[in-house]
């Protein structure tokens, strides 16, 4: 194998595949990247057995086709630190040589036969969606997924395609995020099944390279999902189990509505959060006509009171929330205003942005707020 390649493009590709290659594993082969030189493209592949990524590098001149497996982190560091515009890699016996204008690196290779298979998309996708829309749906939901829960089905994000709308839902049992966006194309025929995608894979999907209007192809199988955009194809195993009926969690009778300035609400929450601690992770929200008072208290430390104007015409209401849960929402809202609807102090609240993003959050006891 002998290839001349553009260093910058290869560095970007290696950055992507290194995010998938396992950093710590009893199987050294999973710390590696497989390099396949074909006639006009070099394919880089990495996997941790759950998530796999294949990335094509096209600014190459392949003198001799072939494949090799080397440690991903080592190769990435060499390519990143070299200053040449073009580099040459050449395989000689079990050594991969990387050469620049004044540099020469030699990397010991691994047995290519031991490298696990990497998923590839064959045939038509089940649907297509713009990359910017997919990134937004993921940003609005992934933060609410459970971490290390014994209920494995909520250790991921539900993907549900209905008509021309893709809905993503995530929950950890104390909050729930639901976001929906329009797909640009979907395959006719059998309906696409709802699946639970692991949180790690969802995060990697959002970092796939490309402009916001790039077309993302998604293919759903019984045990995996493949997502392809541009030169990259990412595949992941699915979370097993049944996702909770999220429709039953969303209140339908909240009759007290508040229009909040996102910037003002975020600033007030950050200030109130300053006077909370491990024992008192809560903020009291007191609503009265056109006013919201946020109050917090940390025993033996102090207390805080912040008043901001709001559009609220209902009966006075006090309710307690974990400020972290509210801040997580306003950070990703990307809107001038956010709508909060409530019922009672012991009932869940709903935060909404337009018609596409909805977040349900459970209150905390006012005795601790």
N, C-alpha and C positions, 0 to 999 in steps of 0.2 A: 504493500500500500504506500502510495506517495501522493500527497495533496498540498497544493499551495492555496492558502485561504486568507480572507480579509480578517485581520485581527479583531476589529471592533465588532463585526457581526458575530464572530465566534465567541467573543467575550459575553455578549448579550445572551447567546444561546446557552452557554455554560452556566451563566447565572440562573437561568430558568431551570435547567435540569438539576443543578445542585440543590435547588429548593425541594426536590423530590427524593434525591438519593439519601439513604439513611445515614445520619451522622454517627449514631452509635448502634451497633448491631453485632451479634455473634457471628454473622455471615459477612465476611469482608467483601464478597462480590456485590453486596447491596450498597456498598460505599462507592461503587464504580459507575462509570459511564461507558456505554458501548458506542463506538464510532464506526459507522458503516459508510464507506466511500463508494458511491455508485458513479455512473458516467458523468452526471452533471449536478449532483447534490451530495452533501454529507449529512447523514442522519445521526443525531445524538439521541440516545435512549437512557433513561434512568427509571428505577422502580424501588419501592420499599415493600413490595408484594401486595400492598393495598392500593397504592396510587402509582400510576405509570405515566411518563411523559416522553413523547417522541417529538423532536424538534429538527426541522430541516434548515441547513445552512446552504445558501445558493451562490454566494460570491466565492466560488471555489474553482480551481483548475485541477482536475483529477488526472494525474499521469498514470496512476496504477490503482485499480479498484482493490477493495479488501475490507477487512474489519479488524478491530482491536478493542480490548477492554482495559481501561486504566482507572486509577483512583480519581474520582471526579474533582475532589477538592484540590489535589495537587495540580491537575491540568488547568483548572480554573485560575489558580494563583499565577502560574507561569504565563498564561495568555494575557491575564489582566496587567501584569507588571512589565511585560515587554513593550517597548515603545515603537516598534516597527509597524508600518501599515500592513505589510504582508508577512506571513510566517509560513514555514514549510514543515509538515509533519511526514515522517517516513518510518515505516516499520521495518526493522531488521532483526530477524530471529525473534527473540522475546523482549526486545527493547524498542520503545517508541522514541524517536528522535524529534525534537522540536528545535528548529533553527531560525534565527533572525540574522540581521546584517552583522552583528557582532556577538551573538549569543548562541549557545548550544546546550540543550537540556536533554537528558536521557531518563526515561521513565520505564520502570519495570512493568510489564504487562501481566494481566491475569488470564486465566483460561476462559476463552470466549464461550466454550461449550457449557460452562456453568451459569452463564448469565440467563436470568429468567425471561420468559416471553413477555413482550410488551403489547398491549392492546392496540389494534389498528381499526380504523373505521372503513367498513366495506359496504358498498351499496348506498342508497339514499338515506339521509338523516330522517329522524321522525319530525323534527321541526327546526326552524331557523329563527334567530333572534339577534337584534343588534347588540354588540358588545357593551355599549354604554348602558343599555337597558338592563342587561344581565348584571353588570357591575352594581347598578343602583339597587336592584332587588336583593342582591347578596349583602350589600352594605346595610340595608334596612332590616335584615333578618338574622344573619349569622351570629351576631353578638348575643342574641337571646337563647341560643342553643345550650343545652346542658353540657357540663363538663364532668366526666367521670361519674355519671349517674348509674345506679344499678338498673335503671330503666333504659336499656340500650337504645330503644327506638327513638328517644328524644336526644340522643347524642349525635344528632344530625339535623339536616334541614329537609323538610318535605317539599318535593317538586310535584306539582299537580297541573296538568294541562287540560283545560276545559274550553272547547271552541278555539278561539284565537287568543286566549289569555293564559299566560303562565303564572301560577301562584306559588310563592314560596312561603313556608310557615316554619317557625322555630319556637321552641318553648323550653324552659327549665323547670316548669312547675310553679314558678312564682310570677312569671311574666310570659307574654306571648307576642311575637311579631308576625304580621301577615302583610305581604306586599305582592302586587300584581302588575304585570306589564303585558303589552301586546307583542305577539310573535309576528314575524314578517312572512312566514310560510309554514305550512304543516302538511304532512303526508296524509292523503286520504286513505280510507280503509279502516282497519281495526283501531280502536282508541289507544292512545299511549297511556300505559299504566302509571299510577302515582308511585313514586319511589322516594326513599330516604337516603340522601347523599351525606356522607360523613363531613363533619365540619372542616377538617383539614383540607379535604378535596375542594370544598366550596371556596375556601380562602384562596387556594391555588387557581381555581377557575377565574376569580376576580382579577388575578394578576397576569393573566395571559396577555401577551403583547398585542398591540393593535390600536387603531383609532376608534373613537366611540361608535362610528357608523359601520365598523367592520361587521361582516356577517358571521355569526357563530352557528355552526352546525351541531346539533345534539342528537345522539342516537341512544335509545334506551333499550337495554336488554334485561332479562330476568334477574341477572346477578351483577350487572355493571352498567355504568353510564359512560359514554364517550363524548367529549366536547372538543371540537376542532375549530380553530380560527387561524387563518394565515398559514404559517409554517409549523404550527404547534398542534399536537393532538394529545389530550390528557384523558386518561381513563381511570376509573375508580371502582372498587368493589362497593356494594351497597350495604347499608345498615339493615339488618334483619329485624323483623318484628312489625307490630302494628302501631302506627302513629296515632296518638289520641284524637278523638273527634273534636278538632279545634273549634268547629262551629258552635259546640255546646259551651265553650268557655267564654265566648264573646257576648257580653251583656247586650240585651236589646231594649232595655227599659230605662237606661240612664236619661234622666230628664233635666239635669242641671248642666248647662253648657257654658264654657269659658273660652273666650278668644284671647290668646296670649301672644305677645311679641316674643319671637324665639330668642332674640338676642337678650332682651331684658330678663326673660325667665331663666335662661342659662346663667346669666350673671348673678341673679339672686340665688339660684341653687348653689353655685360655686361658693358664694359668700356664706350661706347657711351651712354648707358642708364643712366649713372651717372649724365649727364648734360641734363636731360629732366625733365619736371615737368608737373603738371596738365594741363597747358595751351599749352605745347609743347611736346606732347607724340609722337615724331617722330624722325627718324634718316634718314639722307640723305646718300644714297649709290651711289658713283661715280665710275663707271667701266671704265677702260682703259686697253690696252693690258697688261696682267699679273699683274694687280694691282687693288685693291679695297680700296677706301678711305671712311670711315664712319665718318660722321660729325653730331654733335648735338649742340643745343644751347638752354639755358634756360635764358630768359630775366632777367637781374639784378642778375644773378647767375654766368654764365660763358658759355664756349663752349669747345667742345672736338673734336679732330681729330685723327683718328686711321687708320693706313695704314697696310694692310696685302697683301701678294702675293696670286694670284689666277691664275687659268688657264682660260683665257678669250682672245679671238682673234677677237671679233666683234668690231663694231663702238662704240666710247665712248657713255656712257649712264648714265644719272642721274635719280634716282627714290627714292621716300620716302616711308618708311614703319613704322608702329608702331612696335618698337623693341620687345614689349611683345609678339606679334603674331609670330615673327620669333624665339624668344627664346623658346616659347612653343613647336615649332617643333624640334629644335636641341636638346632639352633636352630628347626627346623620340626617337630620330633617331637611336641610338645604332649602328652607322656605322662610319667608319673612314672618309668617304666623303659624301657630300650631293650635289645634282645637282640643280641649280637654272636656270630656263629658263624665259626669258623676251621678250617683244615685244617693248613697248614704255613706257614712264614715267607715262602715265595715264591708262595703261592696267594692268590687274592682273599678278602677278608672280606665278610660279609653283615651289615648292620644291619637290624633289623626292628622295626616297631611294630605290634602286633596282627597281623591277617591282611591288612591293607589296604596297608601301606607297606613296601617292601623296597628296600634300597640296596646295590649291589655296589661295592666300592672296591678298586682294585689296590694292592698293597703297594709300598713303595720298598725299595731295597737297604739292608740293615742297616749296610753300611760307611759310609753317609751319614746314618744315623739317630742 
